[in-house]
C-alpha cells in the first residue's frame, strides 16, 4: 500500500509486458577451399636463326702468266671449310607473376523476426453492494 501526502490509503498494481530481445551468434556457414593448379598451354615463338652458306665468287684471270708456275703435277689440296648455324635451345623458368590476396569481409543484412509477446492489461471492475443503487451515486 502506498500512502500519499494526505495519508489516504492507495492501492497500486504494477502492469508488466514481455519484450523481445534479439541477439546474434556466429555459426559456421560453409567451408571454402582455395586451390592452386597448373595449366599447360602451347606457346609459339618465332625466332631468327642464322646459318653460314658458302658463296663462290669467280673472277676471270687477266694475266695467265701469273699462275703458270704451278704445274698439273702439283695439284691443289682440297679446301675444307666448316660452316656453322644457330640452333634454338628451349628452356623454361618459373617466375612469380602475381600475388593473390584473400580477405573475408562481413556483409551486413537485415532479417525480420517475429514472435508472440504477452502483456497485462488492467481493468477496473466495481462491485456494488445490494444496498447501493446507481441513483445513489448520482446524488454525490
MODELLER restraints for C-alpha pairs under 7 A, 6 or more apart:
rsr = mdl.restraints
at = mdl.atoms
rsr.add(forms.Gaussian(group=physical.xy_distance, feature=features.Distance(at['CA:1:A'], at['CA:9:A']), mean=6.66, stdev=0.5))
rsr.add(forms.Gaussian(group=physical.xy_distance, feature=features.Distance(at['CA:1:A'], at['CA:10:A']), mean=5.97, stdev=0.5))
rsr.add(forms.Gaussian(group=physical.xy_distance, feature=features.Distance(at['CA:1:A'], at['CA:11:A']), mean=5.19, stdev=0.5))
rsr.add(forms.Gaussian(group=physical.xy_distance, feature=features.Distance(at['CA:1:A'], at['CA:12:A']), mean=6.88, stdev=0.5))
rsr.add(forms.Gaussian(group=physical.xy_distance, feature=features.Distance(at['CA:2:A'], at['CA:9:A']), mean=6.33, stdev=0.5))
rsr.add(forms.Gaussian(group=physical.xy_distance, feature=features.Distance(at['CA:2:A'], at['CA:10:A']), mean=5.25, stdev=0.5))
rsr.add(forms.Gaussian(group=physical.xy_distance, feature=features.Distance(at['CA:2:A'], at['CA:11:A']), mean=6.24, stdev=0.5))
rsr.add(forms.Gaussian(group=physical.xy_distance, feature=features.Distance(at['CA:3:A'], at['CA:9:A']), mean=5.19, stdev=0.5))
rsr.add(forms.Gaussian(group=physical.xy_distance, feature=features.Distance(at['CA:3:A'], at['CA:10:A']), mean=5.95, stdev=0.5))
rsr.add(forms.Gaussian(group=physical.xy_distance, feature=features.Distance(at['CA:15:A'], at['CA:120:A']), mean=5.78, stdev=0.5))
rsr.add(forms.Gaussian(group=physical.xy_distance, feature=features.Distance(at['CA:15:A'], at['CA:121:A']), mean=6.83, stdev=0.5))
rsr.add(forms.Gaussian(group=physical.xy_distance, feature=features.Distance(at['CA:16:A'], at['CA:119:A']), mean=6.07, stdev=0.5))
rsr.add(forms.Gaussian(group=physical.xy_distance, feature=features.Distance(at['CA:16:A'], at['CA:120:A']), mean=5.62, stdev=0.5))
rsr.add(forms.Gaussian(group=physical.xy_distance, feature=features.Distance(at['CA:17:A'], at['CA:118:A']), mean=5.90, stdev=0.5))
rsr.add(forms.Gaussian(group=physical.xy_distance, feature=features.Distance(at['CA:17:A'], at['CA:119:A']), mean=3.84, stdev=0.5))
rsr.add(forms.Gaussian(group=physical.xy_distance, feature=features.Distance(at['CA:17:A'], at['CA:120:A']), mean=5.86, stdev=0.5))
rsr.add(forms.Gaussian(group=physical.xy_distance, feature=features.Distance(at['CA:18:A'], at['CA:117:A']), mean=5.49, stdev=0.5))
rsr.add(forms.Gaussian(group=physical.xy_distance, feature=features.Distance(at['CA:18:A'], at['CA:118:A']), mean=5.54, stdev=0.5))
rsr.add(forms.Gaussian(group=physical.xy_distance, feature=features.Distance(at['CA:18:A'], at['CA:119:A']), mean=5.98, stdev=0.5))
rsr.add(forms.Gaussian(group=physical.xy_distance, feature=features.Distance(at['CA:19:A'], at['CA:117:A']), mean=6.65, stdev=0.5))
rsr.add(forms.Gaussian(group=physical.xy_distance, feature=features.Distance(at['CA:49:A'], at['CA:86:A']), mean=5.52, stdev=0.5))
rsr.add(forms.Gaussian(group=physical.xy_distance, feature=features.Distance(at['CA:49:A'], at['CA:87:A']), mean=6.89, stdev=0.5))
rsr.add(forms.Gaussian(group=physical.xy_distance, feature=features.Distance(at['CA:50:A'], at['CA:85:A']), mean=5.72, stdev=0.5))
rsr.add(forms.Gaussian(group=physical.xy_distance, feature=features.Distance(at['CA:50:A'], at['CA:86:A']), mean=5.44, stdev=0.5))
rsr.add(forms.Gaussian(group=physical.xy_distance, feature=features.Distance(at['CA:51:A'], at['CA:84:A']), mean=5.76, stdev=0.5))
rsr.add(forms.Gaussian(group=physical.xy_distance, feature=features.Distance(at['CA:51:A'], at['CA:85:A']), mean=3.78, stdev=0.5))
rsr.add(forms.Gaussian(group=physical.xy_distance, feature=features.Distance(at['CA:51:A'], at['CA:86:A']), mean=6.06, stdev=0.5))
rsr.add(forms.Gaussian(group=physical.xy_distance, feature=features.Distance(at['CA:52:A'], at['CA:83:A']), mean=5.46, stdev=0.5))
rsr.add(forms.Gaussian(group=physical.xy_distance, feature=features.Distance(at['CA:52:A'], at['CA:84:A']), mean=5.42, stdev=0.5))
rsr.add(forms.Gaussian(group=physical.xy_distance, feature=features.Distance(at['CA:52:A'], at['CA:85:A']), mean=6.00, stdev=0.5))
rsr.add(forms.Gaussian(group=physical.xy_distance, feature=features.Distance(at['CA:53:A'], at['CA:83:A']), mean=6.72, stdev=0.5))
